[in-house]
């Protein structure tokens, strides 16, 4: 996927009823659509493969005069009035498709969204996105106590593992301070990122750990967010 596609469809999932109304057709398990751009100077093609855990968008611009593929709009160094107009038309059609054919999803990666859905089903809590500067940081908190019990965020893996790099999503949860050293001996667990490392721990949401294990740990974190009733004397 090119940079425009990645940015525009970053947190989107295709709605198959909407794409049919828009004019997409299903061919070999892929949704396909084409349209003329810039008064017929170009033909725009898009192909979307969409299932539960995979979302892939491929596009192509064809110069209708030469019948050749046009790529200058994807090259940062390409400047000029004409290429600027092509770039604008290309982004505009992508934004239109994203708006009219897709639904928002909370996070980028499949396991993150599965975990968010499980939390919603179990506790009826949805993530709160509190920071404009960090739009991918979603907080889960108990609506009664207002205490946090989870935070999903997208970071570069180098922030938790100096020997790795690349964008990942992580989950911070609260844990028994006596259990944290034991958990850290296992793959997928790291000292809490930007949280109190004595009481919180970080889990990578890259399917290193199964959903069931993560949900089990989230439940323990949720218990910390429940205000205990004072004992009667």
FIDOPA-43281 format. One record per residue (C-alpha): residue number from 1; z, x, y. Coordinates in Angstrom, 3 decimals. Example, Ala and Ser with C-alpha at 12.3 -4.5 7.8 and 13.67 -1.06 7.14 Angstrom:
FIDOPA-43281
PT | k | pz | px | py
PT | 1 | 7.800 | 12.300 | -4.500
PT | 2 | 7.140 | 13.670 | -1.060
//
This chain:
FIDOPA-43281
PT | k | pz | px | py
PT | 1 | 0.000 | 0.000 | 0.000
PT | 2 | -0.837 | 1.275 | 3.468
PT | 3 | 1.786 | 1.563 | 6.223
PT | 4 | 0.869 | -1.789 | 7.804
PT | 5 | 1.182 | -3.627 | 4.500
PT | 6 | 4.478 | -1.888 | 3.707
PT | 7 | 5.956 | -2.837 | 7.076
PT | 8 | 4.731 | -6.436 | 7.191
PT | 9 | 5.437 | -7.367 | 3.551
PT | 10 | 8.576 | -5.244 | 3.205
PT | 11 | 10.982 | -8.140 | 2.644
PT | 12 | 8.539 | -10.808 | 1.538
PT | 13 | 7.722 | -12.615 | -1.668
PT | 14 | 4.616 | -14.728 | -2.199
PT | 15 | 4.956 | -18.519 | -2.342
PT | 16 | 2.247 | -19.700 | -4.710
PT | 17 | 2.055 | -23.207 | -3.244
PT | 18 | 1.591 | -21.781 | 0.239
PT | 19 | -1.108 | -19.299 | -0.779
PT | 20 | -3.165 | -22.023 | -2.389
PT | 21 | -3.006 | -24.095 | 0.796
PT | 22 | -3.991 | -21.009 | 2.805
PT | 23 | -7.103 | -20.494 | 0.677
PT | 24 | -6.177 | -17.857 | -1.898
PT | 25 | -7.654 | -18.165 | -5.387
PT | 26 | -6.120 | -16.900 | -8.614
PT | 27 | -8.292 | -14.338 | -10.431
PT | 28 | -7.000 | -12.363 | -13.437
PT | 29 | -3.348 | -13.063 | -12.478
PT | 30 | -3.924 | -11.848 | -8.906
PT | 31 | -4.176 | -13.971 | -5.772
PT | 32 | -7.295 | -13.096 | -3.783
PT | 33 | -8.491 | -14.025 | -0.311
PT | 34 | -11.221 | -12.883 | 2.074
PT | 35 | -12.018 | -13.581 | 5.712
PT | 36 | -14.380 | -12.405 | 8.415
PT | 37 | -12.828 | -10.451 | 11.305
PT | 38 | -13.997 | -9.578 | 14.809
PT | 39 | -16.761 | -12.175 | 15.013
PT | 40 | -18.110 | -11.245 | 11.612
PT | 41 | -18.290 | -7.480 | 12.121
PT | 42 | -15.899 | -6.939 | 9.202
PT | 43 | -14.903 | -8.726 | 6.053
PT | 44 | -11.258 | -8.486 | 5.096
PT | 45 | -10.206 | -8.632 | 1.434
PT | 46 | -6.655 | -8.939 | 0.131
PT | 47 | -5.327 | -9.060 | -3.424
PT | 48 | -1.702 | -9.843 | -4.215
PT | 49 | 0.051 | -9.484 | -7.536
PT | 50 | 3.352 | -11.288 | -7.523
PT | 51 | 5.961 | -11.838 | -10.213
PT | 52 | 9.747 | -11.810 | -10.509
PT | 53 | 10.224 | -8.047 | -10.213
PT | 54 | 6.908 | -6.801 | -8.814
PT | 55 | 5.046 | -7.403 | -5.583
PT | 56 | 1.878 | -5.446 | -4.877
PT | 57 | -0.598 | -5.946 | -2.027
PT | 58 | -4.023 | -4.305 | -1.876
PT | 59 | -6.420 | -4.674 | 1.039
PT | 60 | -9.911 | -3.583 | 1.998
PT | 61 | -12.021 | -3.790 | 5.140
PT | 62 | -15.801 | -3.793 | 4.738
PT | 63 | -18.199 | -3.108 | 7.608
PT | 64 | -20.673 | -5.986 | 7.321
PT | 65 | -23.486 | -3.963 | 8.945
PT | 66 | -23.316 | -0.921 | 6.656
PT | 67 | -21.610 | -2.684 | 3.742
PT | 68 | -19.284 | 0.331 | 3.520
PT | 69 | -15.496 | 0.432 | 3.348
PT | 70 | -13.869 | 1.056 | 6.752
PT | 71 | -10.641 | 3.103 | 6.853
PT | 72 | -10.317 | 4.463 | 10.387
PT | 73 | -7.765 | 1.791 | 11.298
PT | 74 | -5.405 | 3.413 | 8.776
PT | 75 | -5.676 | 6.900 | 10.252
PT | 76 | -3.151 | 7.672 | 13.010
PT | 77 | -5.384 | 10.302 | 14.564
PT | 78 | -8.236 | 7.827 | 14.984
PT | 79 | -8.198 | 6.629 | 18.595
PT | 80 | -10.460 | 4.683 | 20.891
PT | 81 | -11.046 | 1.152 | 22.090
PT | 82 | -13.017 | 0.011 | 19.051
PT | 83 | -10.670 | 1.332 | 16.369
PT | 84 | -7.785 | -0.123 | 18.368
PT | 85 | -9.396 | -3.567 | 18.216
PT | 86 | -9.971 | -3.213 | 14.461
PT | 87 | -6.358 | -2.172 | 13.957
PT | 88 | -5.144 | -5.159 | 15.981
PT | 89 | -7.331 | -7.603 | 14.013
PT | 90 | -6.160 | -6.095 | 10.713
PT | 91 | -2.471 | -6.349 | 11.625
PT | 92 | -2.969 | -9.880 | 12.937
PT | 93 | -4.448 | -11.215 | 9.692
PT | 94 | -1.681 | -9.514 | 7.673
PT | 95 | 1.004 | -11.031 | 9.906
PT | 96 | -0.617 | -14.464 | 9.598
PT | 97 | -0.651 | -14.243 | 5.800
PT | 98 | 2.955 | -13.014 | 5.680
PT | 99 | 4.065 | -15.877 | 7.934
PT | 100 | 2.145 | -18.678 | 6.241
PT | 101 | 2.101 | -17.539 | 2.599
PT | 102 | 5.397 | -15.761 | 1.986
PT | 103 | 9.107 | -16.396 | 1.904
PT | 104 | 11.718 | -13.933 | 3.040
PT | 105 | 13.786 | -12.059 | 0.509
PT | 106 | 17.092 | -10.453 | 1.345
PT | 107 | 16.458 | -6.927 | 0.139
PT | 108 | 13.680 | -4.546 | -0.864
PT | 109 | 14.237 | -3.833 | -4.533
PT | 110 | 14.426 | -6.194 | -7.518
PT | 111 | 17.957 | -5.395 | -8.683
PT | 112 | 19.342 | -5.813 | -5.161
PT | 113 | 17.874 | -9.322 | -4.946
PT | 114 | 19.046 | -10.221 | -8.441
PT | 115 | 22.578 | -9.152 | -7.541
PT | 116 | 22.434 | -11.122 | -4.276
PT | 117 | 21.240 | -14.200 | -6.195
PT | 118 | 24.077 | -13.783 | -8.728
PT | 119 | 26.648 | -13.587 | -5.922
PT | 120 | 25.147 | -16.699 | -4.353
PT | 121 | 25.332 | -18.575 | -7.658
PT | 122 | 28.883 | -17.452 | -8.455
PT | 123 | 30.616 | -17.561 | -5.055
PT | 124 | 28.124 | -19.466 | -2.874
PT | 125 | 28.106 | -16.503 | -0.471
PT | 126 | 24.939 | -15.174 | 1.158
PT | 127 | 24.639 | -11.733 | 2.761
PT | 128 | 25.330 | -11.471 | 6.473
PT | 129 | 23.105 | -9.087 | 8.420
PT | 130 | 25.360 | -8.006 | 11.253
PT | 131 | 23.577 | -5.044 | 12.807
PT | 132 | 20.246 | -5.159 | 14.601
PT | 133 | 19.969 | -1.383 | 14.212
PT | 134 | 20.393 | -1.679 | 10.427
PT | 135 | 18.488 | -4.820 | 9.398
PT | 136 | 18.691 | -3.975 | 5.682
PT | 137 | 22.506 | -3.869 | 5.600
PT | 138 | 23.863 | -7.111 | 4.130
PT | 139 | 27.598 | -7.833 | 3.990
PT | 140 | 29.251 | -10.150 | 1.473
PT | 141 | 32.635 | -11.471 | 2.520
PT | 142 | 35.054 | -14.132 | 1.462
PT | 143 | 34.625 | -17.059 | 3.903
PT | 144 | 38.337 | -17.940 | 3.675
PT | 145 | 39.874 | -14.512 | 4.218
PT | 146 | 36.846 | -12.996 | 6.052
PT | 147 | 37.416 | -9.849 | 4.010
PT | 148 | 34.436 | -7.884 | 2.742
PT | 149 | 33.911 | -7.459 | -0.972
PT | 150 | 30.398 | -6.019 | -0.973
PT | 151 | 27.783 | -4.329 | 1.168
PT | 152 | 24.168 | -3.744 | 0.142
PT | 153 | 22.284 | -1.225 | 2.263
PT | 154 | 19.077 | 0.808 | 2.155
PT | 155 | 19.484 | 4.547 | 2.737
PT | 156 | 17.868 | 7.827 | 1.806
PT | 157 | 19.370 | 8.970 | -1.477
PT | 158 | 20.075 | 12.391 | 0.016
PT | 159 | 23.011 | 10.779 | 1.840
PT | 160 | 24.866 | 10.327 | -1.444
PT | 161 | 23.170 | 13.023 | -3.546
PT | 162 | 22.063 | 16.192 | -1.767
PT | 163 | 19.733 | 17.049 | -4.665
PT | 164 | 17.723 | 13.815 | -4.335
PT | 165 | 15.692 | 12.059 | -1.690
PT | 166 | 13.736 | 8.866 | -1.172
PT | 167 | 14.677 | 5.364 | -0.083
PT | 168 | 17.088 | 3.466 | -2.313
PT | 169 | 19.420 | 0.502 | -2.006
PT | 170 | 23.104 | 0.831 | -2.777
PT | 171 | 26.073 | -1.473 | -3.186
PT | 172 | 29.529 | -0.655 | -1.848
PT | 173 | 32.376 | -2.523 | -3.547
PT | 174 | 36.144 | -2.290 | -3.478
PT | 175 | 37.845 | -0.984 | -6.605
PT | 176 | 41.253 | -0.050 | -7.924
PT | 177 | 41.965 | 3.468 | -6.661
PT | 178 | 43.063 | 4.412 | -10.193
PT | 179 | 39.708 | 3.328 | -11.640
PT | 180 | 37.420 | 5.048 | -9.140
PT | 181 | 37.758 | 8.587 | -10.622
PT | 182 | 36.842 | 7.192 | -14.054
PT | 183 | 33.816 | 5.315 | -12.718
PT | 184 | 32.542 | 8.387 | -10.876
PT | 185 | 32.087 | 10.170 | -14.195
PT | 186 | 29.264 | 7.740 | -15.052
PT | 187 | 25.644 | 7.648 | -13.875
PT | 188 | 24.917 | 5.294 | -11.021
PT | 189 | 28.313 | 5.716 | -9.312
PT | 190 | 28.959 | 7.788 | -6.175
PT | 191 | 31.800 | 8.288 | -3.704
PT | 192 | 31.684 | 5.423 | -1.232
PT | 193 | 29.044 | 5.830 | 1.458
PT | 194 | 30.565 | 5.252 | 4.922
PT | 195 | 33.611 | 3.534 | 3.431
PT | 196 | 37.129 | 4.555 | 2.456
PT | 197 | 36.518 | 6.640 | -0.655
PT | 198 | 39.994 | 5.937 | -1.991
PT | 199 | 39.403 | 2.195 | -2.256
PT | 200 | 35.594 | 1.773 | -2.310
PT | 201 | 32.794 | 3.080 | -4.496
PT | 202 | 28.986 | 3.153 | -4.223
PT | 203 | 26.603 | 1.922 | -6.935
PT | 204 | 22.849 | 2.593 | -6.895
PT | 205 | 20.767 | -0.564 | -7.327
PT | 206 | 17.937 | 1.100 | -9.231
PT | 207 | 18.661 | -0.392 | -12.670
PT | 208 | 20.701 | 2.645 | -13.718
PT | 209 | 23.458 | 0.108 | -14.405
PT | 210 | 22.793 | -3.312 | -15.902
PT | 211 | 23.328 | -6.403 | -13.762
PT | 212 | 26.142 | -7.654 | -15.986
PT | 213 | 28.243 | -4.528 | -15.433
PT | 214 | 27.696 | -4.657 | -11.669
PT | 215 | 28.621 | -8.360 | -11.495
PT | 216 | 31.792 | -7.612 | -13.457
PT | 217 | 32.773 | -4.970 | -10.876
PT | 218 | 31.834 | -7.261 | -7.991
PT | 219 | 34.218 | -9.881 | -9.371
PT | 220 | 37.048 | -7.342 | -9.280
PT | 221 | 36.082 | -6.490 | -5.697
PT | 222 | 36.030 | -10.191 | -4.833
PT | 223 | 39.583 | -10.534 | -6.138
PT | 224 | 40.726 | -8.032 | -3.507
PT | 225 | 39.307 | -10.353 | -0.834
PT | 226 | 41.400 | -13.323 | -1.962
PT | 227 | 44.515 | -13.740 | 0.125
PT | 228 | 47.518 | -13.959 | -2.140
PT | 229 | 49.955 | -16.792 | -1.538
PT | 230 | 53.369 | -15.632 | -0.496
PT | 231 | 55.976 | -15.981 | -3.200
PT | 232 | 58.661 | -18.600 | -2.627
PT | 233 | 62.206 | -17.300 | -2.449
//
